[in-house]
């Protein structure tokens, strides 16, 4: 799991949603397509990189789900020991 600063410049804070194909994220403000690594692949901000925020990322899904019922983690799908997981 990675956390990014949503400020793309001094006056714009981006809001994200999952892309239609579920593999990336899209900012609502410009419709630009971002990878789960924070790189803008296409759109108004193409070539931009979101700044990562240092954090403790040893969260387990069951802990997250206790605090955010119905919350969703998405990213590049991986198969770990026959269990489908999503890693960002």
N, CA and C atoms as an extended XYZ file, in Angstrom:
264
Properties=species:S:1:pos:R:3:atomname:S:1:resname:S:1:resid:I:1 pbc="F F F"
N         0.845       -1.159        0.000 N   UNK     1
C         0.000        0.000        0.000 CA  UNK     1
C         0.899        1.232        0.000 C   UNK     1
N         0.541        2.216       -0.797 N   UNK     2
C         1.295        3.464       -0.846 CA  UNK     2
C         0.334        4.623       -0.664 C   UNK     2
N         0.804        5.676       -0.044 N   UNK     3
C         0.019        6.883        0.187 CA  UNK     3
C         0.712        8.026       -0.536 C   UNK     3
N        -0.090        8.861       -1.224 N   UNK     4
C         0.469        9.972       -1.980 CA  UNK     4
C        -0.147       11.297       -1.552 C   UNK     4
N         0.634       12.366       -1.698 N   UNK     5
C         0.145       13.727       -1.518 CA  UNK     5
C        -0.731       14.049       -2.726 C   UNK     5
N        -1.965       14.467       -2.519 N   UNK     6
C        -2.898       14.735       -3.614 CA  UNK     6
C        -2.716       16.119       -4.225 C   UNK     6
N        -1.796       16.930       -3.681 N   UNK     7
C        -1.526       18.256       -4.240 CA  UNK     7
C        -0.686       18.107       -5.495 C   UNK     7
N        -1.240       18.521       -6.630 N   UNK     8
C        -0.492       18.421       -7.880 CA  UNK     8
C         0.258       19.722       -8.156 C   UNK     8
N        -0.238       20.800       -7.637 N   UNK     9
C         0.480       22.072       -7.654 CA  UNK     9
C         0.015       22.850       -6.446 C   UNK     9
N         0.416       24.082       -6.317 N   UNK    10
C         0.112       24.837       -5.100 CA  UNK    10
C        -1.374       25.089       -4.873 C   UNK    10
N        -2.204       24.996       -5.920 N   UNK    11
C        -3.609       25.348       -5.729 CA  UNK    11
C        -4.599       24.257       -6.141 C   UNK    11
N        -4.127       23.062       -6.462 N   UNK    12
C        -5.031       21.992       -6.868 CA  UNK    12
C        -4.812       20.745       -6.021 C   UNK    12
N        -5.881       20.305       -5.366 N   UNK    13
C        -5.863       19.052       -4.619 CA  UNK    13
C        -6.753       18.084       -5.392 C   UNK    13
N        -6.171       16.976       -5.823 N   UNK    14
C        -6.895       16.019       -6.648 CA  UNK    14
C        -7.751       15.062       -5.812 C   UNK    14
N        -8.852       14.639       -6.401 N   UNK    15
C        -9.745       13.633       -5.838 CA  UNK    15
C        -9.747       12.460       -6.802 C   UNK    15
N        -9.618       11.248       -6.291 N   UNK    16
C        -9.469       10.087       -7.161 CA  UNK    16
C       -10.630        9.106       -7.045 C   UNK    16
N       -10.822        8.368       -8.132 N   UNK    17
C       -11.745        7.244       -8.177 CA  UNK    17
C       -11.038        6.123       -8.930 C   UNK    17
N       -11.531        4.923       -8.776 N   UNK    18
C       -10.982        3.785       -9.502 CA  UNK    18
C       -11.324        3.941      -10.984 C   UNK    18
N       -10.405        3.584      -11.870 N   UNK    19
C       -10.669        3.637      -13.312 CA  UNK    19
C       -11.717        2.604      -13.688 C   UNK    19
N       -12.322        2.787      -14.855 N   UNK    20
C       -13.368        1.868      -15.309 CA  UNK    20
C       -12.876        0.427      -15.406 C   UNK    20
N       -11.599        0.234      -15.806 N   UNK    21
C       -11.070       -1.129      -15.913 CA  UNK    21
C       -10.558       -1.653      -14.574 C   UNK    21
N       -10.499       -0.782      -13.556 N   UNK    22
C       -10.093       -1.201      -12.224 CA  UNK    22
C        -8.605       -1.341      -12.020 C   UNK    22
N        -7.790       -0.997      -13.026 N   UNK    23
C        -6.348       -1.172      -12.914 CA  UNK    23
C        -5.602        0.084      -12.490 C   UNK    23
N        -6.213        1.232      -12.643 N   UNK    24
C        -5.579        2.500      -12.303 CA  UNK    24
C        -6.545        3.378      -11.527 C   UNK    24
N        -6.135        4.619      -11.310 N   UNK    25
C        -7.012        5.603      -10.698 CA  UNK    25
C        -7.118        6.799      -11.633 C   UNK    25
N        -8.218        7.527      -11.529 N   UNK    26
C        -8.494        8.677      -12.377 CA  UNK    26
C        -8.814        9.847      -11.472 C   UNK    26
N        -8.212       11.029      -11.758 N   UNK    27
C        -8.590       12.184      -10.945 CA  UNK    27
C        -9.873       12.783      -11.504 C   UNK    27
N       -10.757       13.153      -10.605 N   UNK    28
C       -12.064       13.681      -10.975 CA  UNK    28
C       -11.935       15.071      -11.597 C   UNK    28
N       -10.944       15.833      -11.167 N   UNK    29
C       -10.792       17.213      -11.620 CA  UNK    29
C       -10.464       17.316      -13.107 C   UNK    29
N        -9.581       16.456      -13.630 N   UNK    30
C        -9.173       16.568      -15.043 CA  UNK    30
C        -9.437       15.311      -15.856 C   UNK    30
N        -9.748       14.193      -15.197 N   UNK    31
C        -9.942       12.931      -15.900 CA  UNK    31
C        -8.636       12.263      -16.295 C   UNK    31
N        -7.515       12.741      -15.742 N   UNK    32
C        -6.215       12.136      -16.044 CA  UNK    32
C        -6.131       10.746      -15.441 C   UNK    32
N        -5.389        9.855      -16.110 N   UNK    33
C        -5.232        8.458      -15.710 CA  UNK    33
C        -3.906        8.297      -14.972 C   UNK    33
N        -3.959        7.780      -13.739 N   UNK    34
C        -2.780        7.630      -12.880 CA  UNK    34
C        -2.558        6.158      -12.561 C   UNK    34
N        -1.283        5.766      -12.508 N   UNK    35
C        -0.960        4.396      -12.096 CA  UNK    35
C        -1.018        4.319      -10.574 C   UNK    35
N        -1.032        3.108      -10.044 N   UNK    36
C        -1.046        2.934       -8.594 CA  UNK    36
C         0.293        3.306       -7.966 C   UNK    36
N         1.292        3.629       -8.798 N   UNK    37
C         2.581        4.102       -8.287 CA  UNK    37
C         2.644        5.625       -8.275 C   UNK    37
N         1.521        6.304       -8.614 N   UNK    38
C         1.455        7.754       -8.541 CA  UNK    38
C         1.919        8.488       -9.784 C   UNK    38
N         2.124        7.773      -10.894 N   UNK    39
C         2.564        8.408      -12.143 CA  UNK    39
C         1.359        8.634      -13.051 C   UNK    39
N         1.239        9.855      -13.594 N   UNK    40
C         0.146       10.150      -14.512 CA  UNK    40
C         0.515        9.629      -15.895 C   UNK    40
N        -0.300        8.699      -16.399 N   UNK    41
C        -0.043        8.044      -17.681 CA  UNK    41
C        -0.634        8.792      -18.866 C   UNK    41
N        -1.762        9.484      -18.668 N   UNK    42
C        -2.383       10.216      -19.777 CA  UNK    42
C        -3.306       11.287      -19.216 C   UNK    42
N        -3.577       12.272      -20.049 N   UNK    43
C        -4.464       13.351      -19.647 CA  UNK    43
C        -3.707       14.636      -19.369 C   UNK    43
N        -4.395       15.564      -18.753 N   UNK    44
C        -3.861       16.905      -18.490 CA  UNK    44
C        -2.530       16.879      -17.738 C   UNK    44
N        -2.372       15.967      -16.795 N   UNK    45
C        -1.165       15.908      -15.968 CA  UNK    45
C        -0.172       14.836      -16.425 C   UNK    45
N        -0.277       14.372      -17.665 N   UNK    46
C         0.609       13.316      -18.189 CA  UNK    46
C         2.072       13.638      -17.888 C   UNK    46
N         2.780       12.639      -17.369 N   UNK    47
C         4.190       12.794      -17.036 CA  UNK    47
C         4.435       13.273      -15.613 C   UNK    47
N         3.391       13.704      -14.911 N   UNK    48
C         3.537       14.162      -13.524 CA  UNK    48
C         3.642       12.962      -12.587 C   UNK    48
N         4.235       13.199      -11.442 N   UNK    49
C         4.400       12.161      -10.429 CA  UNK    49
C         3.908       12.699       -9.097 C   UNK    49
N         3.003       11.976       -8.445 N   UNK    50
C         2.569       12.369       -7.109 CA  UNK    50
C         3.677       12.048       -6.110 C   UNK    50
N         3.812       12.884       -5.094 N   UNK    51
C         4.840       12.680       -4.075 CA  UNK    51
C         4.362       11.662       -3.043 C   UNK    51
N         5.164       10.625       -2.796 N   UNK    52
C         4.772        9.639       -1.785 CA  UNK    52
C         4.856       10.249       -0.385 C   UNK    52
N         4.001        9.783        0.505 N   UNK    53
C         4.021       10.202        1.903 CA  UNK    53
C         4.491        9.008        2.723 C   UNK    53
N         5.505        9.229        3.530 N   UNK    54
C         6.020        8.156        4.380 CA  UNK    54
C         4.935        7.721        5.359 C   UNK    54
N         4.774        6.424        5.518 N   UNK    55
C         3.755        5.890        6.412 CA  UNK    55
C         4.130        4.471        6.801 C   UNK    55
N         3.461        3.998        7.799 N   UNK    56
C         3.637        2.612        8.231 CA  UNK    56
C         2.643        1.785        7.436 C   UNK    56
N         3.124        0.908        6.571 N   UNK    57
C         2.230        0.201        5.658 CA  UNK    57
C         2.013       -1.273        5.998 C   UNK    57
N         2.176       -1.627        7.219 N   UNK    58
C         1.977       -3.027        7.614 CA  UNK    58
C         0.551       -3.239        8.123 C   UNK    58
N        -0.425       -2.741        7.356 N   UNK    59
C        -1.835       -2.890        7.724 CA  UNK    59
C        -2.373       -4.169        7.105 C   UNK    59
N        -3.131       -4.904        7.857 N   UNK    60
C        -3.796       -6.080        7.331 CA  UNK    60
C        -5.232       -5.720        6.986 C   UNK    60
N        -5.763       -6.355        5.967 N   UNK    61
C        -7.105       -6.054        5.502 CA  UNK    61
C        -8.132       -6.103        6.626 C   UNK    61
N        -8.071       -7.108        7.496 N   UNK    62
C        -9.095       -7.228        8.526 CA  UNK    62
C        -9.074       -6.045        9.495 C   UNK    62
N        -7.910       -5.466        9.742 N   UNK    63
C        -7.834       -4.283       10.607 CA  UNK    63
C        -8.466       -3.093        9.890 C   UNK    63
N        -8.088       -2.898        8.621 N   UNK    64
C        -8.660       -1.814        7.820 CA  UNK    64
C       -10.184       -1.935        7.768 C   UNK    64
N       -10.680       -3.133        7.506 N   UNK    65
C       -12.116       -3.316        7.338 CA  UNK    65
C       -12.894       -3.077        8.637 C   UNK    65
N       -12.257       -3.260        9.790 N   UNK    66
C       -12.924       -2.935       11.052 CA  UNK    66
C       -13.226       -1.441       11.157 C   UNK    66
N       -12.313       -0.622       10.663 N   UNK    67
C       -12.474        0.824       10.750 CA  UNK    67
C       -13.216        1.417        9.559 C   UNK    67
N       -13.145        0.772        8.415 N   UNK    68
C       -13.781        1.266        7.198 CA  UNK    68
C       -14.585        0.151        6.534 C   UNK    68
N       -15.712       -0.229        7.140 N   UNK    69
C       -16.523       -1.297        6.552 CA  UNK    69
C       -16.902       -0.941        5.113 C   UNK    69
N       -16.740       -1.884        4.222 N   UNK    70
C       -17.048       -1.634        2.816 CA  UNK    70
C       -15.916       -0.943        2.077 C   UNK    70
N       -14.817       -0.620        2.782 N   UNK    71
C       -13.669        0.012        2.136 CA  UNK    71
C       -13.056       -0.922        1.111 C   UNK    71
N       -12.349       -0.348        0.155 N   UNK    72
C       -11.812       -1.146       -0.938 CA  UNK    72
C       -10.355       -0.778       -1.180 C   UNK    72
N        -9.524       -1.766       -1.323 N   UNK    73
C        -8.125       -1.564       -1.701 CA  UNK    73
C        -7.995       -2.101       -3.106 C   UNK    73
N        -7.418       -1.311       -4.003 N   UNK    74
C        -7.290       -1.773       -5.374 CA  UNK    74
C        -5.910       -1.454       -5.896 C   UNK    74
N        -5.522       -2.159       -6.929 N   UNK    75
C        -4.216       -1.990       -7.535 CA  UNK    75
C        -3.990       -3.090       -8.540 C   UNK    75
N        -2.757       -3.477       -8.699 N   UNK    76
C        -2.424       -4.529       -9.644 CA  UNK    76
C        -2.752       -5.873       -9.011 C   UNK    76
N        -3.643       -6.675       -9.637 N   UNK    77
C        -4.014       -7.960       -9.043 CA  UNK    77
C        -2.847       -8.943       -9.036 C   UNK    77
N        -2.705       -9.649       -7.953 N   UNK    78
C        -1.683      -10.682       -7.815 CA  UNK    78
C        -2.344      -11.925       -7.238 C   UNK    78
N        -1.795      -13.066       -7.550 N   UNK    79
C        -2.290      -14.305       -6.986 CA  UNK    79
C        -1.247      -14.806       -5.999 C   UNK    79
N        -1.609      -14.844       -4.727 N   UNK    80
C        -0.695      -15.279       -3.677 CA  UNK    80
C        -1.251      -16.571       -3.087 C   UNK    80
N        -0.543      -17.675       -3.297 N   UNK    81
C        -0.953      -18.968       -2.781 CA  UNK    81
C        -2.439      -19.241       -3.050 C   UNK    81
N        -2.848      -19.068       -4.309 N   UNK    82
C        -4.217      -19.303       -4.746 CA  UNK    82
C        -5.250      -18.378       -4.111 C   UNK    82
N        -4.778      -17.275       -3.506 N   UNK    83
C        -5.687      -16.277       -2.950 CA  UNK    83
C        -5.520      -15.017       -3.775 C   UNK    83
N        -6.585      -14.548       -4.374 N   UNK    84
C        -6.514      -13.331       -5.177 CA  UNK    84
C        -6.368      -12.131       -4.254 C   UNK    84
N        -5.323      -11.338       -4.461 N   UNK    85
C        -5.064      -10.151       -3.640 CA  UNK    85
C        -4.764       -8.990       -4.561 C   UNK    85
N        -4.875       -7.790       -4.045 N   UNK    86
C        -4.588       -6.588       -4.805 CA  UNK    86
C        -3.492       -5.835       -4.083 C   UNK    86
N        -2.430       -5.496       -4.790 N   UNK    87
C        -1.290       -4.840       -4.177 CA  UNK    87
C        -1.051       -3.512       -4.865 C   UNK    87
N        -0.914       -2.459       -4.103 N   UNK    88
C        -0.645       -1.130       -4.674 CA  UNK    88
C         0.742       -0.702       -4.287 C   UNK    88
